[in-house]
Amino acid sequence: MQVVSMTEARNNFKAIFDAVYHGNDEVIIHRKGRENVVVIPFDEYSSMKETSYLLSNQNNAKHLLESIKQLREGKGEQKELIECN
C-alpha cells in the first residue's frame, strides 16, 4: 500500500492509476486537514460491495458464515457442475 500527498497524486495521476490497476494495490491519498481517500481497483470495489450486500441481511449472513464454518471443518461436498447450452 502506498501513501501519497494530494499534490503528488495530481502530478502523477496516470502512474498512480496504472499502479493500482496493474499491481492490484491500494493507494491512499493524504489530504492535509481533510479525510484521506483510497484508490482501489474496480474489481476489488465490486467484490467489497457484493460482500457487504450479502452480509447485510442477517439470515443470509448467518447462512454464509455457517457454510464457511462447515467447509473449514471438512464437511463440504464437491459436486460436478453441469454445463447448460
N, C-alpha and C positions, 0 to 999 in steps of 0.2 A: 504494500500500500504506500502510495506516495502522497505527500502533502505539499501543496504549492500555494503561493500567495495569489490573490486576485490579479495582481499585475502580471505575475508570471503566467498565469492561466490565459490572460488576454493576449500576451505576447507569443504564446506557444499553443494556441488553440488547437490547430491541426495535429501537432505532435502529441498532445495530451489525449485527444480523442483517439488517435491511432494506437497509442499505448494501451488505452482502456480496451479498445476493440480487439486488437491483436494479442495482447497479453492477458486478456480476460481478468484484468485487475481493476481495483478501485483507485480513484484519485480524489483526495479531499482538497477542496478549495477553501483556504482560510480567508475569511473576510473580516478584517480588523474592525472590531466594535459591533459585529453582526454575527448571526448564526452562520456556521460553516455549511457548505453543501458538498455532496458526494456525487461524483460522476461514475456510473457503473454501466456495464454492457446491458443492452436491451433485453437479451435472453435472461440474464440474471434478475433484472427487474420484473420481467414477466413471471419467472419462477416464484419470486417472493410474493407477488400479488396473488398468484394461484394458491400458494400455501396459506396465505392469510385468509383468502376466501374459504378454502376447505376447512380451516380450523375455526372459522367464525361461528359456525353452527355447533353448539355444544354436543349434540348427539353424534354428528359426523366426526368431530374431533375425538370423542371417546372411542368410536369405532375404529378410526385410523390408528390411534395410539395402541389400542388393544391388538390390532393386526400386526403392528410393528413389534410389539412385545412377543407375540406368538412366533413371528419369523426369527427373532433373536434367540428364542428358546428352541429353535429347530422344529417347530410344529407346522411349518409351511408346507404346501403341496406344490409341486411343479407340474404344470399342465402344458400340453402342446397347443399352440394357437392354430386355429383353423383359418386359412385364408379364404375370404369370400371374394368372388368376382362379380 
